């Protein structure tokens, strides 16, 4: 990602499918000690894939979603997005008691705080967390610095990159 002078991100971290799967399984090992859970509530969209993996590992059949929007695409077609007010597009009709709330990442914690108020009794787990949002969740597997931009496997496209030597100028 190319960072602009106004960007809060210093560099990128790319999460591969195998890494995401491994980290989700690590999360599941810890969640086994917290359950059992009645069901899972995935925070869309980022929590959908982790929730499916957790549902499989914990053999949970009841999976619901809470749909929130707190980002809008930047005008320059980059991966970075601008934060805006958190809107709940679809909620759930309970306080989360007995449920596992799943997301991929808690970043600033703005969305997580809004959802935590709606589901105060849910056990909130994310795969990854950054310092500004870490206190909102009950459990995470890995923490990253606040100034890292995280690319998830569903955000990137794998493509051929020619060897460095072909691009190197002759001395």
BELCOR-V52981 format. One record per residue. RES is the residue in one small letter. OMEGA is omega in radians with two decimals (NA if undefined). D_CENTER is the distance of its C-alpha to the mean C-alpha in Angstrom with 1 decimal. Layout:
RES|OMEGA|D_CENTER + RES|OMEGA|D_CENTER
This chain:
x|3.06|18.3 + x|-3.11|21.3 + x|3.08|20.9 + x|3.14|23.2 + x|-3.14|25.2 + x|-3.11|23.3 + x|3.07|19.8 + x|-3.06|18.1 + x|-3.12|16.5 + x|3.10|18.9 + x|-3.00|17.4 + x|2.96|14.7 + x|3.12|12.9 + x|3.10|12.7 + x|3.13|10.9 + x|3.07|13.4 + x|3.12|13.5 + x|3.13|15.6 + x|3.11|13.4 + x|-3.14|10.3 + x|3.12|13.0 + x|-3.12|14.7 + x|3.09|11.9 + x|3.09|11.1 + x|3.05|14.8 + x|3.08|15.1 + x|-3.13|12.9 + x|3.09|15.3 + x|3.13|18.3 + x|-3.13|17.5 + x|3.11|16.8 + x|3.13|20.2 + x|-3.08|21.8 + x|-3.03|20.2 + x|0.12|21.1 + x|3.13|22.6 + x|3.08|20.5 + x|-3.08|21.9 + x|-3.13|18.9 + x|2.97|15.2 + x|3.13|13.6 + x|3.03|10.4 + x|-3.10|8.8 + x|0.09|9.3 + x|-3.02|8.6 + x|-3.10|5.0 + x|-3.06|6.0 + x|-3.11|9.3 + x|3.06|9.5 + x|3.13|8.3 + x|3.10|10.5 + x|3.12|13.2 + x|3.11|13.3 + x|3.14|13.5 + x|3.12|16.1 + x|-3.07|18.1 + x|-3.12|18.2 + x|-3.12|19.1 + x|3.08|21.2 + x|-3.09|19.9 + x|-3.11|21.3 + x|-3.12|20.4 + x|3.14|17.1 + x|3.10|16.6 + x|2.85|14.2 + x|-3.00|13.9 + x|-3.10|13.5 + x|3.07|12.8 + x|3.12|13.4 + x|-3.13|13.1 + x|2.93|13.2 + x|-3.06|16.1 + x|3.06|16.9 + x|-3.12|19.0 + x|-3.02|22.6 + x|3.06|22.9 + x|3.05|20.7 + x|3.13|18.4 + x|-3.12|14.6 + x|-3.14|14.5 + x|3.11|14.4 + x|3.10|16.3 + x|3.07|15.1 + x|3.13|17.3 + x|3.14|18.1 + x|3.07|15.7 + x|3.03|17.3 + x|-3.11|16.9 + x|3.07|17.9 + x|3.12|18.2 + x|3.02|18.4 + x|-3.00|19.7 + x|3.08|23.2 + x|-3.08|22.9 + x|3.09|21.7 + x|-3.09|19.3 + x|3.14|21.9 + x|-3.10|21.5 + x|3.08|18.0 + x|3.12|14.7 + x|-3.02|11.8 + x|2.98|8.5 + x|3.13|4.9 + x|-3.00|2.1 + x|2.89|2.7 + x|-3.04|6.1 + x|3.11|8.1 + x|-3.12|11.6 + x|-3.10|11.2 + x|3.12|13.1 + x|-3.12|11.2 + x|3.13|10.6 + x|3.12|14.4 + x|-3.11|15.6 + x|3.11|14.0 + x|3.09|15.2 + x|3.13|18.6 + x|-3.09|18.7 + x|-3.02|17.8 + x|-3.10|19.3 + x|3.11|20.3 + x|3.00|17.1 + x|-2.98|15.7 + x|-3.14|12.1 + x|3.02|10.0 + x|3.08|6.5 + x|-3.07|6.6 + x|3.13|6.4 + x|3.00|8.0 + x|-3.01|10.4 + x|-3.08|13.9 + x|-3.12|14.0 + x|-3.00|11.5 + x|-3.07|12.1 + x|-3.12|15.1 + x|-3.09|13.5 + x|3.13|11.8 + x|-3.03|14.3 + x|2.98|12.7 + x|-3.11|10.3 + x|-3.02|11.5 + x|3.10|11.2 + x|3.11|11.5 + x|3.08|11.9 + x|-3.10|14.4 + x|-3.06|13.7 + x|3.07|15.4 + x|3.01|13.2 + x|-3.08|11.6 + x|3.01|8.8 + x|3.08|9.8 + x|-3.08|8.2 + x|-3.14|11.2 + x|3.13|11.3 + x|-2.98|11.6 + x|3.10|14.6 + x|3.11|18.1 + x|3.12|20.1 + x|-3.14|23.7 + x|3.04|26.8 + x|-3.13|27.4 + x|3.11|31.1 + x|-3.11|32.4 + x|-3.06|32.6 + x|-3.14|36.4 + x|-3.10|36.9 + x|-3.07|35.5 + x|3.11|37.4 + x|3.11|40.5 + x|-3.13|43.8 + x|NA|45.3
